[in-house]
Amino acid sequence: WKTTAKGRRLYNLLMECSNNLGALVNSKMEMPDSLTIGGDSTAIQWLINPRITHIRALLPGVTLNLKERNFRQVQVGFSSGSLDFGILDEKTQKP
């Protein structure tokens, strides 16, 4: 199995996101009516969209809102509470 450096970063990010979503589901806390997930276009297209059916199965009855945002917008959105879940790849952060 061969991949580029960017492919390895995406894979690692996917594993981290899966673990975090799994922790949310396993926490047994009451699920909200909706969750807003923010990430860059790569994260949304390659990490979330292909797994949307699985995510919806984990979170039945929860409306998922996907927001395409740049690195800084995800940071601000998560800090302000406008995003419930943020996907960040530190390697893509612009100085």
C-alpha positions in Angstrom: 0.0 0.0 0.0 1.6 3.2 -1.2 0.5 6.8 -0.7 1.8 10.3 -0.9 2.6 12.4 2.1 -0.7 14.2 1.7 -2.5 10.9 1.5 -0.9 9.7 4.7 -2.0 13.0 6.4 -5.5 12.5 5.2 -5.6 9.0 6.4 -4.3 10.1 9.9 -6.9 12.9 9.9 -9.6 10.4 9.0 -8.6 8.0 11.8 -8.6 10.9 14.3 -12.0 12.1 13.1 -13.5 8.6 13.3 -12.1 8.2 16.8 -13.6 11.5 17.9 -17.0 10.8 16.4 -17.0 7.4 18.0 -16.2 9.0 21.4 -19.1 11.3 20.9 -21.5 8.5 20.2 -20.1 6.3 23.0 -20.3 9.1 25.5 -24.0 8.2 25.9 -24.8 11.9 26.2 -28.0 13.2 24.8 -27.6 14.0 21.1 -28.5 17.4 19.8 -31.0 17.9 17.0 -28.2 19.0 14.7 -24.4 19.0 14.5 -22.4 21.4 12.4 -19.2 20.1 11.0 -16.6 22.4 9.5 -13.5 21.6 7.4 -11.7 22.5 4.3 -12.9 21.3 0.9 -10.5 18.3 1.0 -11.8 17.2 4.5 -15.4 17.6 3.4 -15.0 15.9 0.1 -12.6 13.1 1.0 -13.3 12.4 4.7 -16.9 13.2 5.4 -18.9 12.8 2.2 -17.7 9.2 1.5 -18.7 8.2 5.1 -21.9 10.2 5.4 -24.1 7.1 5.4 -22.1 5.6 8.3 -22.0 8.9 10.2 -25.8 9.2 9.8 -26.2 5.6 11.1 -24.2 6.5 14.2 -26.2 9.6 14.8 -29.8 8.7 13.9 -32.2 11.7 14.0 -29.4 14.2 14.1 -29.3 16.7 11.2 -25.7 17.1 9.9 -24.7 20.5 8.5 -21.4 20.5 6.6 -19.6 23.8 6.3 -16.6 24.3 4.0 -14.2 26.6 5.9 -10.5 27.4 5.8 -8.2 26.6 8.7 -8.7 29.9 10.6 -12.5 29.9 10.0 -12.7 26.4 11.5 -10.7 27.5 14.6 -12.9 30.6 15.1 -16.1 28.6 14.4 -15.2 25.9 16.9 -14.1 28.5 19.5 -17.3 30.5 19.1 -19.6 27.5 19.1 -20.9 28.0 15.5 -19.2 24.6 14.7 -19.7 21.6 16.8 -16.9 19.6 15.2 -14.0 21.0 13.3 -11.6 19.1 11.0 -8.1 20.7 10.9 -4.9 19.6 9.1 -2.1 21.5 10.8 0.1 20.9 7.7 -2.3 23.0 5.6 -2.3 26.0 7.9 -1.3 29.2 6.1 1.2 31.4 8.1 
